[in-house]
Amino acid sequence: MTAEPAGIVVIGASLAGLRAAEALRHGLYDGPLTLVGAEPYRPYDRPPLSKHVLAGELRPEATRLPERTRLRARWRLGNAAVSLDRKARTLRLADGTELAYQKLLIATGADSRPWPVETGGGLAGIHTLRGRDDAASLRADLLAGPRRVLIVGGGLIGCEAASCLRDLGLPVTLVDPNPTPLARALGTWVGGVSAARLRASGAVFRPGTQVLRFEGDAAGRGARARLADGGTVEADLVIAALGATRATGWLRGAGLTADPGGVTCDAACRVLDADGAPCPDIYAAGDVARWPIRLYGDRLVSVEHWGNAVEQAAHAARNMLAAPEDQRAYVHLPAYWSSQFGINIKAVGLTEGADAVAVVQGTRASRRFLAVYGRAGRSIAAVSFDQARWLPAYAEAIEAGAAFPPILDATDQPRIETAAPGFPPARPSAEAAHG
């Protein structure tokens, strides 16, 4: 028996979950509304965790997101969803509670990819950085004054953490199997600028380096990393920035198209069942959602970007309240930003599949520039390093499918420098767009 009346249930007390709940109320939904969260906290903002919280400028609890409308919702926090029964329209929580729903929004986001326990992931001092508890635990270890911090992974989180720790004066080594940081997101030609900034900060960067396992001291704390080339890196604190997997394990057996790469939706954000048909009562939004993006030929993508979580949540909420014949397609140009090593990086579009990149404003040598990515003669993405003035114009050109490069007569445009992006070979899970 269910103790609460059926209504709309949002699984994931996240940015997407909160904004969807607000959109439901703004859309005049007046029925029962329940938000379920695996963590014991009200929704909070994640970007400050790898910057201001690590630096001690902001306490973890200060990252709580503002609630912009009175939700009149039931909150089930610290109580993860563990299974879904679509036929009965119920879901079960970790404490055994059963919740009924009329419609369901999946906004469970993603989890950090942990370092495997069998190769040292259970040692003290080895951290991931995704949630509030991660940031608080890492900050506590930083206050103890580590002799050497090792960061494994040169994506956005790894680079932001390295930048923050160098600002704190801590010795940092960053290792990555790719030739440059941000190689998978931006390619090695642009990523080389990040490598130069990383080294200029005083950090040690070791490209083309793979960690096999961690070894601990007598107290069970990580002490060194054993490398694939036979070498070692001494470190008494480790940040494993290995990317993320979507939080979909609780949907096993539910008959949906879901796996560690995400929950597959149609263009209207309706989750697809195992046969590929849209479920009229189940929607998804945010990091966990994988949907056909019209701008890129309906390729399925999942996007770990703040702006997408907000926009897709509002769109899914709108469709949840609309009639079956009024389900509108979600149209979105991915965009993200990052602050690291004194540079503000902003990007629009998806670079995957780009066969050329051109610097159209500024220069790589100055480390202030705007680069456009092209594929088969069309502009598909752009990134700025402290040179964002023209970025909105390039975003419009990308949305319009303009030729590559799209703007050739800007008054402050230098000689355009063009090269191959230099992306590393694709991995099997390369369908996700990480931000």
N, C-alpha and C positions, 0 to 999 in steps of 0.2 A: 504494500500500500504506500502511496505517496502522501507526505504530510503537507505539501504545499500545492496550491492550484496550478494547473498548467498555464503557461504564458510563453513569453520569449525568454530563453536562457542564453546567456553569453558565456562561453567557455574561454577564459583568459582575461584576467584582470590586468590588462595591458593597455598601452596607448591605443591600439586599435579597438580593444574591447570597450574602453571608456568612451572614446569618441563615437563608436557605434551606438552605445547606450544613450548618449546625449542626443544623437541624431534621431533615434527612435522617439524620444520624448518631444523633440522639436517637430517631428513628423506627426504629432498628435496621437501617438500610441499611448493609451491610458491603462493598459492591462498589466498583469503581473510581470515583473522584470527581475531576473536573478543574474548576478555576476558571480562566476566561480573562478577562483584563483588558486594556483598551486602554492604560491608564496603567501605569507601571512600579512602582506602589505597592500594598501590601496595602490592603484596604478601610479607608477613613477616614471621619470624620464631617464633613459639609459645613457644618452651621449655624455652627460657630465661625469659618469662613473670613471671613464678612462682618462679624465682630465682633472676636473676640479676636486672630485672626491679623493683621488689618489694623491693629489697635491696637498690635501688638508685644507683647501679653501672652502669646502662645502661638506657638511655632514651628510651621510647617506640618506637620512630621513628628510633632509631638505630638498630632495629631488622629487618629492611627491608632486604629481601633476594637478593643476587646478581643475576642479569640477565646475564646469561652466553653467550648469543648470541643475535644478533639484531633481535628482533621478528617481526618488521614491523606489529604490531598488533594495532587494535582499542581497546581502553580500555573503558569500561562502568562501572565506579566505583561508589559506593554509590547508586546503582540502581539495586535492587534485581530482579531476575526472579520471576514472580508470576504465570505464567501458561504456558502450553505447548500444542500446537495443532500438533499432529503427522501427521495427514492427510495433513494439509497444509504445514507442515515442517516450522512452525514458533513458536516463543515464545514471550511472552509479558513481558515487564519489569514494575517495579513499577510506572514509570512516564508515562506509556501508550505506550512507544515505542514498535514497533513490529520488531523483527529480524527474517530474514529467515536464514535457514541453509541447507547445504547439508549433513553434519555430525555434530553430537553433542557429546560433552564430558561432563558428569556430574561429577563435582568435588567440590560439595558444602559443603563437610565436615560435621561437627556436631556442635550443639549448646549446651551450658550449660543447664542443667536441672535446671530451676529456682525454688526458694522456692515459694509455692503457695501464691498468694496475700491474699486469704481469711484467711490464718493463719499467717499473718504478713509479707509476702514477699514484701509488698510495703513500709515498714518502711525504713527511711534513715539509712545508716550504714550497710545494709545487701547486701553482694556482692557475685557475682559469678566470676570465673576467667577462661576465655577462650580466649578473644581477647585483642587487644591493648587498647581499651577504658576501658575494665574491669580493666586491670592492672594499667592504669593511675588513674582511680577513686579510686581504693584501695590504691595505693601509696599516694594519696593526703590525704586520711583519716588516714593513718598510720603516716604521718607527724604531724597530729594534736595531737598525743600522746594518744592513747586510753588507758584506765585503764585496760581493760581486753578484749582480743580477743578470740572469740569462733569459732572454726572450726568444721563444721558438715560434717563428712565423712572422713574415714581413708584410702582412696585410694592413688594413687600416687600424685595427685594434692594436696590433703589435707595434706599429709605428707611432701611434698616439701615446701608448704607454712608454715607449722608449723616450719620446720627446719630454714627457712629463717627468720621468725619473732623471733625465739629464739636467732638467731645470732644477731639480732638487739636489743636484751635485752627486748623485749616486753613479758608481761605475756600472756600465751596461754593455753587454755583448748581445747582439741580435744575430741569430743564425736563420738562414732560409735556404731551401733547396734551389730556389730560382736565382738568376744572375743579379737581380735588383729587387728592392722592395717594391710593392704594388705592381709586380710584373703581371699578375693575372688580371688585375683590374685595368691597368693603363698601358701595359707592354713595357719592355725593357728600355726602349728609346726615351720615353718620358720618365720611366721609373729610375733611370740613371740620375736624374736631377734629385730625386729623393735620396738616393744612395749618397750623393755628394753632401747633401744637407745632414744626413745621419752621421756621416764621418766628421763633418765640420763641427758637430755638437760635442764631439769627444767620445762618442760611442764607438765600439768596435763592431764592424759589420763583416760577417763571414758568409758570402754568397756561395751557392752550390754546396751547401753543407747540410747533411742529414743527421739528426740525432737518432741513435738506435735505442738507447735506454738511459735511465738515470740510476746512479749508485748513491747509497746513503752512508752516513757515518754511524758510529756505534749507538747513537741516540735515535736513529731512525729518521734523520733529517737528510734531505737531498744535499749532496756535496759536490757532485760532478756529473757531467753528461758524457756518455761514451758515443763517439761519432762513427759514422760508417767508414770513414777513411782510416780508422784505427786510433785517431787522436782523442783527446779529452778536452773539455772546457770546465774549469772549476767554477762552481756557483753554489751559493747557499740560499738563493731564492730564485725561483723559476716562474715565468709566466708562459703558459702554453696557449698561444694564440693560433689555434688550429682551425678556425672557422666554426661553423655551427651545423647542427642537424635540426630539422623541423620537429616540433613536439607533436608527433602523430602516433606514438606507441599505443595510446589508450584507444585508438580506433581499430586496432587489430581485431578482425572478426566481425566488423560492423558492415561489411559489404560495400565499402566506399573505395574509390581510387585514391589511396593514401599510402605513403611510404616515407622514409627519412628525408626525401627531397621535397615533401610538401603534400598538401591536399589539393587534388586537381579540381578546378572549377570550370564552368563555362564562362563566356564573356560577361554574363550578368552576375557573377560571383556565386552561382548556385553550385554546390558540391556535386560531383559526378559519382554515380554508384559504380559498382564493379563492372557493369556492362556499358558504362560510358553515358548513361542517361542522367540528366540533371534531376536532383532531388528538390521538389518544390518547397520543402520545409527546412532545408539545411543550407546555410551559406557559410562562406569563409572570407576572412580579410586579414591583411597584414602579412608579416613574415611567413606565416604558415601556408598562405594561399599560393597556388600555382595556377596561372590562368593564361589564356591565349592573348598575347599583346598585339593588337591590330597593327601598330606602327612597324612591327618587325615580322610581318607575314604570318601573324597568328602563332608564332612560336611560343611554346609554354615556358613561362618564367616564374620564378618566385623572387621577390625583391625585398631585401633587408634594409629599406630606407625609411626614414622617419616620415617624409612627406607621403609616401605611398600608404603607410599605415593609417594616416589621418584621412586621406582622400578615399581610399578603398573602403574603409569602415563606414564613412558617410554614404557612399554609393550602395554598399550592401544593405545598410539599414533602409535606405530609400526603396530598394527593390523588395525587401522583406515586407514592406507595408503596401506595395503596389499589387495590382491585379496580375494574374498570370499573363495576360496579353500585353501588359505594360512593363515588361522586364527590359530595362535599358542596359546596353553594353557599357562596361567600364573602359574609358579611354584615358590613358595616363602616359606621360613622358617621365621615366624615372629620373630622379635628381638627388644628389647628396652633397654633403660638404664635410670637410675634415680640417682641423687645425693642428699642425705639427711642425716642429722645428722653425717656428716663426713664420710659417707660410700658411695662408688660408687657401685650401684647395676646394674648388667647387666643380661639380660635374653634372652633365645632363646627357641622357640617352644611354644606350647599352653599347659597349665597345666590342663585345664578342663578335668574331667573324670579320673584324676590320682588316683590310688588306693594305691600308695606307694611313699615315697620320701626317698632318701639316701644321707647323707653327705659323699662325696667321696674325698674331699680335705679340709684341715683345720678342724675347729670345731665350733659349734654354740657358745660354751662358749667364744671363742676368738673373736667372731663376724667377723671372716675372714674365709670364707668357700665357697665351691661350692657344691650345692645340685642338684641331678638328680631326675626327676619325672618319674614314671613308670606306665603303664597301661597294665594289662593282660600280664605281663612279658616283655613288650617292653618299651624302653626309649622314652619319648615323649617331654620332656622339661628339661631345666637346668637353674639354676640361680646362680650367684656368688655375694658374698658380699666381695668386696675388694680382690677377688681371681680369677681373670679372665684369668690367664695364660693358663689354660686347657680348657677354654670355647670353642674355635674353634674346638678342638678335639671332644668334646661332641656334638657340633652342627653337625659335620659330622656323628657321630654315630646315632644321632636322624634321620637325613635324610636317613640313610641307614636302619632304622628300627631295630637297634641293640637291643640285649637283655638288660634287666634291672638288675643291672646297667652295662653299656657297657664296662667300662675300669677297670680292676681288678688288674693290675700289674704295676701301676705307682710307680716310685721310691720314691716319697714323699707322698705316700698315707697312711693315718692313718687307724686304724680299722674303717671299714665302719659302720656308725650308720644309721639304717633304722627305719622308723616309718610310721604311717598313716598321710597323709597330713593335715587332719583336715579342709576340706573345709566346710563353712556354707551351709545350704540347698540352692539349686539353686532357683533363682527367675525366673519368667516367661520369662524375656527378656535376659536370660543368653546366647544367641547365639552370643553376641558381645564379642570380645577380647579387653579389655581396656588396654592401655598402658600409 
